[in-house]
Amino acid sequence: MKYILLVNAYVNQESKVQAMNPTIQDVAKAANVSIATVSRVLNNQPGFSEKTRLKVLEAIEELGYQPNAIARGLVNRNTGTIGVLFPSVSGMLSAEVLHGIEARAHEQGYSVIVCNTAADPEKTLRYIQLLSEKRVDGLVFVSEEVTEDYYSAFQRMGVPVALVLTQSYKFPLPYVKVDDSHAAYTATRHLIDSGHKHIGMISGNPTELMAGMGRIEGFKRALLEAGLPYSDSLVETSTSFTYENGVENFPKLIERHPETTAVFAASDEIAIGAIAAAYKMDIRIPEDVSIIGYDNLKHAEMSIPPLTTIAQPFQRMGEKAIEMVLAMKQEKNAESAILSHKLVERESVKKIN
C-alpha cells in the first residue's frame, strides 16, 4: 500500500509539473486547432485566419505557454541568440564591448550567450561547438587571432561571424576595430609634441598581430618621423596587457634607460600598473616621468593622477559587430569598419619647455 501511495504521489507530482509547463499540444487542444496551425501562428507563417490567430494567442496566454527557442528555430532557422567569444570577461575592456553588443542585440530582439575562452585554443573550439549545438544565429569573436582551426569551425557552423578588436588577413571575415598603429602613433606624437625626447614603451605581447605589433610599429614610426632615435631596447615587452605587466616592466625600462622622461603604455591597465610601480620607486608622475595609456577605460579617469590616454569606442564596436552579423543573416553585405580613436588629455603627461 505504501508503494502504491508513493507511486500515486509521483504521478500527481508529474501531472503538476506538466500542468506548469504546457506544451504546443496543450495549446492546440485548447484552441481546437492542429499543432501545425499553432506552429504557423508562432512563426508568423501564412495559412490561418485572424480569428484562428486570436484563438491560439488566447490559449497561449491562458496556459502560460512559452515556446522553446531551439525547437522554434528548427522551423524558422532563428533561435534569437548570438554567441560571443571573449578571451577574458573580467576586464573593463570586455565589459564595455559587451555592453554595446547586448544593447544592440536586445534592441533587435536577440539574446546573447557569452563564452570566456581564456585565449585557450581547445577551450575556444569547445565553446564554438557548444554554440553550434545551441544553434545560435551568429557569432561575435573578440580580440583574438583567427586560426585555421577556428575558421574551419566557423565554416561548419554556417552562421555569420564578425570580429571585434582584431582582423584576419587570411580569412574573409568582417571586422570592427581602430587602426592600432595609427592610434599608437597619435599617443607617441602627443609625448613628442609635449617636448619629450627620451620616450620608452611598455608593450603588450609583441607577437599579437594587431594590438602587439601594430602599437609597436606606431610608436617606432612616430619617433623616427620626429628625428628621434629608435632601438628595440626602448620597448619593454609583456606577455599581456594587464596591470601586473605594468608593475613588473616599468622598473625594467627605467633601469635600462634612466634618462626616460615619458612612457607610452600599450593599455590603460599597463599604464596604471606603471604608475603604481613609479610610486614605489619614488618617481613622480608626471613631474619626473610622463605616462600615456591606451583604451580610455573607466580606470583611466580614476587613477592618480588621472591618465591621459587614447580612447577606443568599445561600445560602438560591440553595436557595430551585431549590426554586421544581422546584415549577413539577411544576406546583405557587411562592410568592415575602422573606427576613429581620439586623444583624451588628463594629468599624467607633463609639457616640457
C-alpha atoms as one frame of an Amber mdcrd trajectory, in Angstrom:
protein
   0.000   0.000   0.000   2.841   2.387   0.865   4.393   1.656  -2.522   1.154
   2.482  -4.326   0.786   5.719  -2.386   4.315   6.707  -3.331   3.676   5.958
  -6.995   0.449   7.953  -6.920   2.253  10.847  -5.278   4.909  10.698  -8.005
   2.281  10.625 -10.753   0.447  13.537  -9.164   3.715  15.488  -8.972   4.449
  14.725 -12.624   0.980  15.964 -13.547   1.630  19.189 -11.665   4.930  19.676
 -13.482   3.281  19.082 -16.849   0.497  21.493 -15.915   3.118  24.083 -15.040
   4.883  23.520 -18.383   2.208  23.365 -21.078   3.220  22.019 -24.484   2.310
  23.022 -28.008  -0.101  20.059 -27.979  -1.909  21.613 -24.999  -2.231  24.898
 -26.865  -3.595  23.149 -29.965  -6.150  21.271 -27.871  -7.271  24.392 -26.001
  -7.667  26.373 -29.229  -9.222  23.408 -31.051  -6.719  23.622 -33.910  -3.894
  21.456 -35.198  -0.333  21.587 -33.883   0.763  22.760 -37.334  -1.582  25.755
 -37.070  -0.147  26.725 -33.670   3.345  26.484 -35.156   2.380  28.725 -38.080
   0.935  31.321 -35.702   4.065  31.258 -33.531   6.355  31.691 -36.533   4.235
  34.270 -38.375   3.690  31.966 -41.338   0.582  32.170 -43.571  -2.285  29.672
 -43.605  -4.712  30.747 -40.884  -7.438  33.333 -40.349  -7.333  36.261 -37.966
  -9.994  34.519 -35.851  -7.779  31.429 -35.562  -4.751  33.531 -34.681  -6.643
  35.190 -31.835  -7.841  31.801 -30.532  -4.303  30.464 -30.494  -2.916  33.574
 -28.782  -5.680  33.437 -26.200  -4.871  29.775 -25.467  -1.167  30.608 -25.163
  -1.920  33.366 -22.663  -4.331  31.268 -20.594  -1.954  28.311 -20.404   1.180
  30.385 -19.943   2.863  28.529 -22.794   6.448  29.534 -23.586   7.725  28.132
 -26.902  11.156  26.542 -26.823  13.569  28.774 -28.724  15.614  25.929 -30.199
  12.541  23.988 -31.298  11.126  27.125 -32.876  14.470  27.698 -34.551  14.219
  24.355 -36.320  11.205  25.780 -38.150  12.240  29.348 -38.893  16.045  28.952
 -38.653  16.167  31.631 -35.974  16.730  30.925 -32.264  17.063  34.600 -31.372
  20.520  34.096 -29.836  24.001  35.320 -30.719  27.196  33.818 -29.307  30.084
  35.993 -28.138  33.610  34.652 -27.584  35.908  36.688 -25.301  39.480  35.774
 -24.302  38.607  37.282 -20.903  35.362  38.603 -19.476  36.852  40.035 -16.279
  38.386  43.238 -17.653  36.823  46.663 -18.166  37.526  46.445 -21.892  35.410
  43.313 -22.265  32.652  44.839 -20.164  32.406  47.902 -22.402  32.388  45.894
 -25.635  29.776  43.550 -24.170  27.605  46.488 -23.157  27.427  47.579 -26.788
  26.808  44.027 -28.011  23.965  43.418 -25.581  22.344  46.792 -26.130  22.122
  46.394 -29.904  21.242  42.676 -29.754  18.369  43.206 -27.316  17.172  46.174
 -29.338  16.840  43.783 -32.294  15.112  41.086 -30.228  18.150  38.841 -29.672
  19.706  37.362 -26.546  23.447  36.923 -26.037  25.419  33.866 -24.885  28.859
  34.900 -23.584  31.806  32.476 -23.501  35.115  33.116 -21.717  37.753  31.262
 -23.750  40.784  32.304 -21.649  42.585  32.515 -25.032  42.887  28.719 -24.879
  42.548  27.049 -28.312  40.954  23.841 -27.036  38.510  25.726 -24.833  37.679
  28.069 -27.702  36.882  25.158 -30.036  34.714  23.529 -27.373  32.755  26.738
 -26.958  32.305  27.083 -30.714  30.926  23.528 -30.763  28.617  24.329 -27.843
  27.289  27.431 -29.592  26.754  25.365 -32.729  24.688  22.873 -30.720  22.693
  25.775 -29.286  22.000  26.817 -32.897  22.976  30.445 -32.359  22.150  32.756
 -35.253  25.598  34.322 -35.380  28.947  34.778 -33.647  30.964  37.748 -32.428
  34.649  36.870 -31.979  36.594  39.348 -29.845  40.266  40.278 -29.609  41.938
  37.056 -30.755  43.678  35.884 -33.902  41.526  33.685 -36.134  43.387  30.416
 -36.595  42.822  27.794 -39.277  41.014  25.603 -36.731  38.725  28.427 -35.615
  37.840  29.363 -39.173  37.082  25.744 -40.072  34.775  25.544 -37.047  33.037
  28.758 -38.129  32.547  27.313 -41.607  30.977  24.144 -40.203  28.535  26.221
 -38.184  27.410  28.092 -41.276  26.394  31.272 -39.398  27.567  34.889 -39.797
  30.750  35.768 -37.880  32.014  39.277 -37.078  35.369  40.155 -35.487  35.930
  42.853 -32.866  39.312  44.367 -31.936  41.027  42.056 -34.379  41.038  41.219
 -38.071  42.173  38.403 -40.305  44.294  38.945 -43.400  43.903  35.283 -44.334
  40.167  34.695 -43.879  37.291  36.788 -45.317  35.615  37.818 -42.067  34.268
  41.344 -41.482  35.766  43.216 -38.550  35.416  46.370 -36.480  38.389  47.961
 -34.718  40.580  51.034 -34.638  43.858  51.379 -36.528  46.215  50.301 -33.720
  49.338  51.543 -35.459  47.824  54.961 -36.114  46.472  55.206 -32.555  49.884
  54.325 -31.081  51.432  56.926 -33.365  48.956  59.506 -32.013  49.898  58.655
 -28.418  53.639  58.852 -29.062  53.254  62.013 -31.109  51.491  63.665 -28.162
  54.500  62.930 -25.954  56.844  64.341 -28.597  54.695  67.456 -29.052  54.796
  67.893 -25.265  58.586  68.270 -25.546  59.767  64.773 -24.636  62.790  63.335
 -26.442  63.561  60.288 -24.295  60.500  58.118 -24.690  60.077  54.446 -23.879
  57.231  51.995 -24.386  55.744  49.185 -22.317  54.160  46.889 -24.886  51.761
  44.001 -24.626  52.556  40.709 -26.327  54.548  41.708 -29.441  53.509  38.542
 -31.288  49.869  39.626 -31.307  49.163  40.641 -34.885  47.103  43.748 -34.094
  47.440  45.101 -30.571  51.031  43.922 -30.165  52.845  44.513 -33.442  50.640
  47.390 -34.574  51.191  49.517 -31.490  54.953  48.962 -31.543  55.042  49.962
 -35.222  53.125  53.179 -34.498  55.481  54.032 -31.617  58.560  53.428 -33.781
  57.197  55.435 -36.723  56.432  58.463 -34.548  59.969  58.523 -33.109  61.729
  58.127 -36.442  59.484  60.686 -38.127  60.402  63.203 -35.415  64.105  62.506
 -35.881  64.416  60.722 -32.536  66.486  57.532 -32.224  64.715  54.171 -32.022
  66.048  50.874 -30.750  64.320  47.686 -29.609  65.641  48.344 -26.100  63.178
  51.245 -25.811  60.301  48.732 -25.855  59.760  46.601 -22.758  57.552  43.743
 -23.930  54.983  41.949 -21.793  53.083  38.687 -22.009  49.761  40.512 -21.968
  48.190  43.936 -21.345  47.490  43.722 -17.606  48.113  45.870 -14.532  50.678
  43.305 -13.349  52.624  43.722 -16.603  52.910  47.447 -15.917  54.065  46.905
 -12.319  56.702  44.418 -13.445  58.045  46.145 -16.540  58.170  49.845 -15.659
  61.221  49.329 -13.349  62.972  47.291 -16.049  62.501  50.040 -18.626  63.698
  52.778 -16.255  66.711  50.724 -15.134  67.755  50.190 -18.763  67.031  53.801
 -19.779  67.232  56.062 -16.715  67.113  59.119 -18.970  63.463  58.336 -19.866
  61.062  61.253 -19.331  57.922  59.707 -20.895  56.387  56.281 -21.412  53.744
  55.077 -23.841  51.869  52.139 -22.291  50.066  49.825 -24.726  46.994  49.646
 -22.461  45.457  51.618 -19.607  45.962  48.665 -17.278  49.690  48.619 -18.087
  49.816  52.390 -17.580  48.152  52.232 -14.154  50.473  49.397 -13.155  53.415
  51.561 -14.223  52.107  54.456 -12.094  51.927  52.112  -9.086  55.493  50.931
  -9.715  56.703  54.512 -10.075  55.183  55.385  -6.687  57.187  52.610  -5.020
  60.339  53.885  -6.767  59.747  57.485  -5.560  59.281  58.563  -9.180  56.640
  61.272  -9.503  54.081  61.138 -12.296  54.142  63.379 -14.328  56.814  65.587
 -12.720  59.623  63.045 -13.270  58.130  60.729 -15.891  55.018  61.263 -18.013
  52.781  58.323 -18.903  50.154  57.942 -21.614  47.830  54.948 -21.850  45.674
  53.285 -24.477  41.949  52.370 -24.289  40.310  55.069 -22.106  38.784  52.593
 -19.679  36.886  53.877 -16.655  40.006  53.227 -14.574  41.870  55.886 -16.557
  39.980  58.820 -15.058  40.050  57.170 -11.616  43.848  56.776 -11.463  46.117
  59.177  -9.600  46.981  61.253 -11.492  44.113  60.878 -13.984  45.522  59.176
 -17.057  45.989  60.784 -20.439  45.130  58.076 -22.946  43.883  57.035 -26.379
  40.146  56.337 -26.443  38.703  53.405 -28.347  34.916  53.414 -28.937  34.330
  49.994 -27.370  30.559  50.206 -27.023  30.174  51.323 -30.620  32.382  48.402
 -31.691  30.025  45.991 -29.940  26.982  47.596 -31.550  28.611  47.535 -34.983
  29.500  43.839 -34.648  25.837  42.944 -34.037  24.777  45.098 -36.972  27.219
  43.215 -39.215  26.040  39.798 -38.006  22.386  40.666 -38.602  23.147  42.169
 -42.020  24.874  38.945 -43.076  21.991  36.914 -41.687  19.730  38.834 -44.083
  22.227  38.056 -46.864  23.365  41.661 -47.102  26.943  42.887 -47.348  28.670
  43.614 -44.029  31.436  46.140 -44.581  34.389  46.051 -42.188  34.863  49.241
 -40.183  37.892  51.087 -38.860  36.501  53.409 -36.193  38.119  56.643 -35.069
  40.301  56.856 -31.988  40.890  60.076 -30.083  43.329  61.548 -27.607  41.900
  62.212 -24.131  44.122  64.622 -22.204  44.131  64.428 -18.410  47.019  64.970
 -15.974  49.636  62.244 -16.478  51.652  63.997 -19.215  53.846  66.988 -18.432
  54.727  69.558 -21.055  58.463  70.289 -21.248  59.551  73.750 -22.401
